[in-house]
Amino acid sequence: MWKHAEVGRKTYLKLKECVDGETKTKEQCRHHGMDDFTYLQAYVYLMEESSVTNDVVLDVNKDVSRIITSQHSRFCLNVSFLQKRFDIQLVAEAVGTYLLIFAGCASVVVNKNNNGIVTLPGVAITWGLTVTALVYSVGHISGGHFNPAVTIAFSSIGRFPFKQVPAYVIAQVAGSTLASGTLRLIFDGKHDQFPGTLPAGSNLQSFVLEFIITFFLMFVISGVATDSRATGEFAGIAVGFTVLLNVMIAGYYYLIRSLIN
């Protein structure tokens, strides 16, 4: 597969991709939630040239900082995740989940301990803003799942490696558990001030609401995170606003029980 790239002052060099390298890169991109790989849509080149020919071989094992996009490229290709270590991804996922549960549930506890001072809209805004901030801060490292449902869903459609699902779920559970423990240490009060697992509605209402809000959340995430036609820069905002709306809709019945699992 041959492409051209502009190097320096309108100097054009032919680029040659290794078939094995291209296949490996595409697989890794699919595992990290990217759709059709954008090498075919962007002009890319390496700053390292072969000493034998003018061909530049794209090797995914090289330092990805050497891979950049041409100024004439229609798309900006971000492949930095190719070099990320899995343990760092797990730490990012655990920390992100910790901060999400800490901030979101803290707003619920403060609201309960202070006679509704935060209000339901305030709680919803807290959850939405926290999700948005975390997607932009650690999403490029771990993918920003923060939710076993998201991890399993991505794996089921081939956007995330199945063998990594257990580790991600463990990291998410660990992060949320630590966040809950931290809140219990910080906030004193009666046990009934921590009612996060007690839905106010009937079992049928709980089932219907859980189905709708989970579908709504996954529908938006799938649309903005797995489709190359979507504007990726706004993914965090879209997901954050979806969480905000879900809390506004179902917060009364759920008391923010399982919206983010």
C-alpha positions, -999 to 999 in steps of 0.1 A, spaced: 0 0 0 15 33 -11 9 68 0 25 102 -3 34 127 24 48 162 23 81 165 41 99 198 45 95 221 15 72 203 -7 94 172 -9 74 141 -15 85 107 -4 68 74 -10 57 56 22 55 19 25 36 1 52 45 -33 65 16 -56 60 21 -72 94 25 -39 111 -7 -26 95 -27 -56 105 -14 -54 141 -22 -17 143 -57 -21 130 -64 -49 155 -52 -27 184 -73 2 171 -104 -19 171 -96 -31 206 -94 5 218 -128 15 204 -117 30 171 -136 23 140 -120 20 105 -84 28 109 -77 63 95 -44 56 78 -63 55 46 -78 89 53 -47 107 66 -12 114 52 13 102 78 51 99 78 80 89 100 109 111 108 132 81 103 140 72 67 155 40 55 192 42 46 186 18 16 156 33 -2 134 63 0 107 42 15 96 48 50 83 17 68 55 22 93 64 1 123 40 1 152 68 -9 176 86 24 169 83 54 192 49 67 183 61 103 189 78 99 155 45 94 138 27 126 129 1 138 105 6 160 76 -7 196 78 -29 188 48 -45 158 65 -82 158 68 -81 138 100 -58 140 130 -46 105 139 -39 98 175 -21 65 180 -4 72 213 -24 44 230 -4 18 210 25 23 234 5 24 267 12 -3 292 -18 -23 303 -10 -17 340 -11 21 335 -45 17 318 -58 -3 348 -46 24 372 -62 51 351 -95 32 351 -94 26 388 -86 62 396 -112 75 372 -139 53 387 -128 63 422 -131 100 414 -164 95 397 -180 76 426 -165 99 451 -177 131 436 -211 118 425 -220 100 457 -206 128 478 -232 151 463 -259 127 473 -246 124 509 -242 161 513 -277 165 499 -291 140 524 -272 154 554 -282 190 548 -319 188 541 -317 187 503 -294 217 500 -278 203 468 -312 194 452 -317 168 425 -306 191 396 -274 198 416 -267 161 420 -273 156 383 -250 184 373 -223 170 396 -225 135 380 -225 150 345 -196 174 350 -176 147 367 -181 122 339 -172 149 313 -140 159 332 -128 123 336 -135 114 300 -112 142 289 -86 136 316 -80 99 315 -102 87 286 -72 88 263 -53 64 286 -78 38 296 -107 45 273 -127 60 301 -151 32 307 -156 36 345 -184 11 342 -185 -27 337 -215 -23 314 -194 -2 290 -165 -26 291 -186 -56 285 -205 -39 257 -174 -28 239 -160 -63 242 -192 -79 229 -189 -59 197 -152 -65 192 -141 -30 203 -122 -42 234 -102 -74 240 -122 -99 259 -92 -111 279 -88 -77 294 -124 -74 306 -119 -91 340 -90 -69 349 -109 -38 339 -140 -48 359 -118 -55 389 -102 -21 386 -136 -5 384 -150 -24 414 -119 -16 434 -120 21 426 -157 24 434 -153 4 466 -124 26 478 -145 57 470 -174 44 490 -151 36 519 -136 71 517 -170 87 519 -180 66 549 -149 78 567 -154 114 558 -191 118 565 -206 110 598 -243 103 602 -269 77 607 -270 46 585 -301 59 567 -281 87 553 -265 62 529 -295 49 510 -279 44 477 -292 8 472 -328 14 481 -350 23 451 -381 43 459 -403 27 433 -416 -8 427 -396 -36 412 -413 -31 379 -405 6 379 -370 -1 388 -366 -26 360 -380 -3 334 -360 27 345 -328 7 347 -334 -7 312 -341 28 297 -313 48 313 -288 20 306 -299 18 270 -298 56 267 -263 58 281 -249 29 260 -266 42 229 -249 76 232 -215 61 241 -216 37 212 -226 65 188 -198 89 198 -170 65 207 -172 37 180 -183 55 149 -156 73 129 -181 97 115 -188 112 149 -170 142 162 -147 127 188 -138 160 205 -173 163 218 -176 127 231 -170 137 267 -196 164 266 -222 141 250 -216 113 275 -216 138 304 -249 154 294 -264 119 290 -255 110 325 -269 144 337 -302 137 319 -304 102 333 -300 114 368 -326 140 363 -350 115 349 -344 85 372 -328 101 403 -360 104 422 -368 66 420 -332 54 422 -316 79 445 -287 76 421 -285 39 429 -271 21 399 -270 46 370 -232 43 368 -232 7 382 
